[in-house]
Amino acid sequence: MNFRTDLAMEAVQLLKQTDSGIKQHKKNVGDLEITQVTIETDAAAQKLGKLKGKYITIELPAFTDNFQNIDDKIEVISKQIRYLLPSEGLIFVVGLGNEAITPDALGPKTIKSILATRHITGEIARSTGLDALRSVAAIAPGVLGQTGIEVSEIIQSIIKKINPTALIVVDALASMETSRLGTTIQICNTGISPGSGVGNARPGLNQESMGVPVIGIGVPTVVDAQTLAKNLLNSDTTRYSEKISQKTAPRGELMMVTPREIDLLIERSSKLLAMSINGALQPNFSVDDIMSLVV
């Protein structure tokens, strides 16, 4: 039975056995549970269907609930992002997705609250007391259907021009469990496949294709309908799987399931991710300082 998921933690759970090329470590920080999966070998990567590297999953109270201790959560998430980033140099943040499709709007909405600082230099930076800011550039490049240009082509062109030390890519993800929608953040150093969360994967963004380290950050916003049906029915026979496929992919079109409160989920998760990324990139500034600078 094939379950579709972008989360490395879920892929490990599906193995139902410990593989010598996979390390997993869990810890709790307040009401957050952090799981780090490290895929060390090509064989393990092939079994999981994931690239070799580190995958950090943070499980937290639902974004749609009334959040408590937001600053503490931002600090914890920022620390996990900073752990995968080079300590110096320009960072290029990219928000993938289509803002007109709510479950796919996480990336563009996150970019709106990213503190871009590449243009703040020289005397302006010194006179305003912002000379300690790390250089950051940010963009939401849209999708192929809007621009006629592959996202990877746009990003590669900008990288050649501005020469960042690393790329942070934010995108919506798919989970195999409805309980993880809006309650999970995945951070990895293996990059990301644009459109993967909504079943429209484009050329991958990773260190091999981009020429710089790529940090992928995402929140599950959808479950593949076929995966959900198989999971709910616990169907592991060919006969049932074929019936499920026929029902969940009418006319051969993949269906996705998303929570009814997806608007609130995207609004809150994008703000939390943006402030966490800002915090990771600007450790010398408090959350309040950064919020005052974000337009």
N, C-alpha and C positions, 0 to 999 in steps of 0.2 A: 504494500500500500504506500503510495507516494503522498507525503504531507509537504506542502509548500511553506517554507518559512525563511525569512531573512535573518533570523536570530541564531547565532552560533550556539547559544545555550540550549535552545530547543533542538537543534540538530544533534547535539551531544546526547540529549535525552532519548532521541529516537534510536540511537545505537544500542541502548540497553546493555552496554558492556563497556568496560574500561579499555581504551586503546593505548598502547605504549607511546604513541605520538601525540597524545592529548593530555594536557594538564589542566586541572580545574581547581580553583580556590574560591571559597566563599567567606564573606565577613559581613557583619552588621555595623552600621554607623547610624545611631539614632533609630529612626523608623525606616531607614533605607537599607536594602539588602544588595550587596555588591558581589557579583560573580565574575571572576576573570577566567576566561578560557584561552589557553595558548595552544595553537596548532603548530607542532614542531616538525612534522615530516610530510613529505609529498603523499605518502600512502594514507595518512590520517586526513589530509586535506581532500583527497579524492573520495574517501568514505563519507565525509561530511558534506561535500559539495561546497566547501569554502576555501578561500586562499589561506596559506600559512600566515600566521601572525597572532596578534593579541586582540581579543574581543572582550570588552568590559560591559557588562549588563548591570544597570541600576534599576531595581524595582522599588517603586515608591507609591504612596497613596494616589488614588486616581486624580488626574488633572481636573476632573469635573467636580471633585469634592472641594470643600472649603479648606484650603491649604493652611497649615500652621508652620511657623518657623521657616519661612521662605528663604531668608538670608542664610540660614544654616544649610539648607539643601543646595543653594547656589554654590556655597563654599565647597561642599563635598563633590559636587559634579565638576566644578572648575578644577579641582585638584586632579581628578581622573583624566580630564582633557589635557591638562598641563603635563601630566606624566608621559604622554605620547608625543609631545611637541618638542622641536628644537628650542633651546633656551633663548636664542637671539635671532634677529633677522625679520624681514617683512613676512607677514602671514596673509594669505589670500583666502577669504571666506566666500564660499559659493552656496547659494540657496537654490536647490534643484526643485523642479515641479511646476505645475500649472495652477496659478492662483485662482483661476476661474472654476477649478474642480476642488471642492473643499477638502476631501481626504488627501489630495495631492498638493495642498497649499502650504505645508509645513515649512519648506525651504524658503520660498519667497517671503513669507510673513516673518520668519526668523531674521532675514537680512534687514528688514526695516528697523530692527532695534539693535543692529550691530554697530559698534562705535568705530567708524572708519577714520583713520588718523594719518594716512600716508601723505596727505596734503598739508598737514600741520608741521611745519619745519622752520628752522632758522630762528630769526628774531621773533616771529609771531609765537612760536612755541615757548621761547624763553620768557617773553613779556607776559604771557598768559599763565605761566607756571605749568605748562603742559609738556615740557621738554622731556619728562620721564615716560611719556606715553610710548608704547611699542607701536611700530608702524604696521598698520592694518589696511587692507583694501577689501572691498566687498561688492558682490554683484549677484543679481538674480537674473540669469540669462534667458529665462523662458524655456519653451520646449520646441522641438523640431516643427511641430504643426503650426506654431505661431511665427517662427523666424525663417524656416526653411534651411536652417543651419544646425548641424549636430552640436549638441552642448559641448562635447569633447573638443570639437574644432574651435569653438569660441574660447574655451578655457586655455587650450594650448597656445592660441595666438596671444592671449593676455599674459600668460606665463613667460613667453619669450620676450615680451616688452618690459614687464616690471620685475622679473627675476625674483620671485618669492623664495623663502627657504622651506616653506611647507604650504600645503593646501588643506583647508578644512572644508568638507562638503557635507551639507545638511540635506536630508531627504526623508520622505515618508517610507516606512517599511511595512512588510506584511508579517503577521504572526500566524501560528497555527492554533492559538488559543485566544478566544474572545476576552478572557480575563486579563490578557496582557495589553489590550488596546487602551492607550492612554494611561498606562501604569508602568511603562518600561522605557528606558533609554538605552540604546546600544552605542558604544564608542569603540572604534577599532582603528588599527593602523594599516588596514588592507585596502582602503578606498571604498568605492561604492559603485553600483551599477544604476545609472539614472533611469527612473521609471519602474524600477523593480517592485516597488511597493504596490503599484496599481497594475501590474502585469504587462508592462510595456517597456521591457528592458532595452536600453540603448548601449552603445560601446562603453566599457568600463572605465572608470576614473581611478587609477592606481599609480604607484610609483613607476612602474614599467612604462605606462602609456603617457604619463605627465612629466616624467623626468625629475620630480621632487616628491618627498614623502607626502602621502595623502591620508588624512584622518577623516574617517567617515563617522557621522553622527546622525542617528535617526530615532524616530519614535514609531512603533507600529500603530497604524491607523485603519488597517483593513485586514480581513481574513478572506482568503480565497474560498469561494462558496463550495467548491468541490472538497477542499480540505476540511471545511467546517462540517459538511454533511457526513463525510467519512468518519470524522472524529466523534460526532454526536451519535452516529449509528454503530460505531465501532465495527465498521464493515471491512473485513479483510479477505473476502472472497472475490474472485474475478467476476462472478455474475452480478453481485451487488455493486461492485466498483463500476462496471459498465453502465448499470442503470443510473447510478449517481452521476456519472459523467454526462449522460444524456440529459438528465434533468437540470443540472447546474451549468450546462454550457449550451443553451438553446442556439440553434443555427451556428454552432461551433464557436460562439463568442463567450469568452471567459467572464464570469460574474464575480463581483467582489462584494463583501458585506462590511458595513461600517456602522458604528453606533449612531443612534438618533441624535445624540448630543455632540456630534462631531464638530460643529461650529465652535462650541465652548472649548472642546478638547484641543483643537488647533490653536485657538487664541491663547490659551494658557500655556500650552506646551511650547509654542514658538517664543513666547516671552521668557519662559524659564530657560530654554536653550540659549537664547540670545544673551541673557544676562550671565549665564554660566560660561559661555564662550568669551564674553567681555572680561569676566573675572579671571579666566585662565590666561588671557593675553595681557591684562593690565593688573598684575598682582600688587602693584604699589598704590592702587586706588581702591577705595571702599565701594561697596554696592551703591551707596547713596551718591558718591562722587560720580560714578559712571552713569547712573540714572540722570543726573543733572546735565550730563554732556550729550546724552543721546537725544537727538531731535525727534 
